[in-house]
């Protein structure tokens, strides 16, 4: 897993995020683990749910995500994630 600035930014974005906006759809956070040096590539670090749709992301999928600012990340797959707290949902 990447370290340094990426980890600080990701940890800050994930901290207290109640929701994740994925490609324009709001998902509720079910499980979140900030990747660290003990996280393996196959470990699930994010689980979100919207209605009957559930999505899980592994450490490998999150690794190398491009930080776009304001809690927004673009994954290597092209998906865009924005971490949101309840206060930012209107």
C-alpha positions as CSV (number, residue, x, y, z in Angstrom):
1,X,0.0,0.0,0.0
2,X,1.2,3.5,-0.8
3,X,2.3,5.7,2.1
4,X,3.0,9.3,2.9
5,X,0.8,12.1,1.5
6,X,-1.6,9.7,-0.1
7,X,-2.3,8.0,3.2
8,X,-2.8,11.2,5.0
9,X,-5.2,12.6,2.4
10,X,-7.2,9.3,2.2
11,X,-7.3,9.0,6.0
12,X,-8.6,12.5,6.3
13,X,-11.2,12.0,3.6
14,X,-12.4,8.7,5.0
15,X,-12.5,10.0,8.6
16,X,-16.1,10.4,9.8
17,X,-17.5,9.9,6.2
18,X,-21.1,8.8,6.5
19,X,-21.6,8.7,2.8
20,X,-19.6,8.1,-0.4
21,X,-20.7,9.7,-3.7
22,X,-19.7,7.2,-6.4
23,X,-20.1,8.4,-10.0
24,X,-23.0,10.6,-9.0
25,X,-24.8,8.1,-6.7
26,X,-24.9,8.5,-2.9
27,X,-24.0,5.4,-1.0
28,X,-24.2,5.0,2.8
29,X,-21.0,3.8,4.4
30,X,-21.4,0.3,5.9
31,X,-17.7,-0.4,6.7
32,X,-14.5,1.6,6.3
33,X,-10.9,0.8,7.1
34,X,-8.2,3.3,6.3
35,X,-5.4,1.3,4.6
36,X,-2.1,1.0,6.5
37,X,1.1,-0.9,6.3
38,X,-0.6,-4.0,7.7
39,X,-3.4,-4.0,5.0
40,X,-3.0,-6.6,2.3
41,X,-4.1,-6.1,-1.3
42,X,-7.2,-8.3,-1.0
43,X,-8.4,-6.7,2.3
44,X,-11.7,-4.9,2.0
45,X,-11.3,-1.3,3.0
46,X,-14.7,0.1,2.0
47,X,-18.2,-1.2,1.9
48,X,-21.1,1.0,0.8
49,X,-24.8,0.5,0.2
50,X,-27.6,2.3,-1.7
51,X,-30.9,0.5,-1.7
52,X,-30.2,-3.1,-2.8
53,X,-26.9,-2.2,-4.3
54,X,-23.8,-3.0,-2.3
55,X,-20.2,-2.2,-3.4
56,X,-17.0,-3.3,-1.8
57,X,-13.5,-2.0,-2.6
58,X,-10.3,-3.8,-1.7
59,X,-7.0,-2.2,-0.8
60,X,-5.7,-3.0,-4.2
61,X,-8.6,-1.1,-5.9
62,X,-8.0,1.9,-3.7
63,X,-4.2,1.9,-4.0
64,X,-2.9,4.6,-6.3
65,X,-6.2,6.6,-6.3
66,X,-5.7,10.1,-7.7
67,X,-6.5,12.8,-5.1
68,X,-8.6,15.4,-6.9
69,X,-9.3,17.6,-3.8
70,X,-12.2,18.1,-1.4
71,X,-12.4,14.4,-0.4
72,X,-12.6,13.4,-4.1
73,X,-10.6,10.5,-5.5
74,X,-10.4,8.8,-8.9
75,X,-9.6,5.1,-8.8
76,X,-7.5,3.4,-11.4
77,X,-10.7,1.9,-12.7
78,X,-11.9,5.4,-13.5
79,X,-14.6,5.5,-10.8
80,X,-14.8,8.7,-8.9
81,X,-15.4,8.6,-5.1
82,X,-16.2,11.6,-2.8
83,X,-16.3,11.0,0.9
84,X,-19.1,13.0,2.6
85,X,-20.3,13.5,6.2
86,X,-23.9,14.0,7.2
87,X,-23.3,17.8,7.4
88,X,-22.5,18.0,3.7
89,X,-25.6,16.2,2.5
90,X,-28.5,18.7,1.9
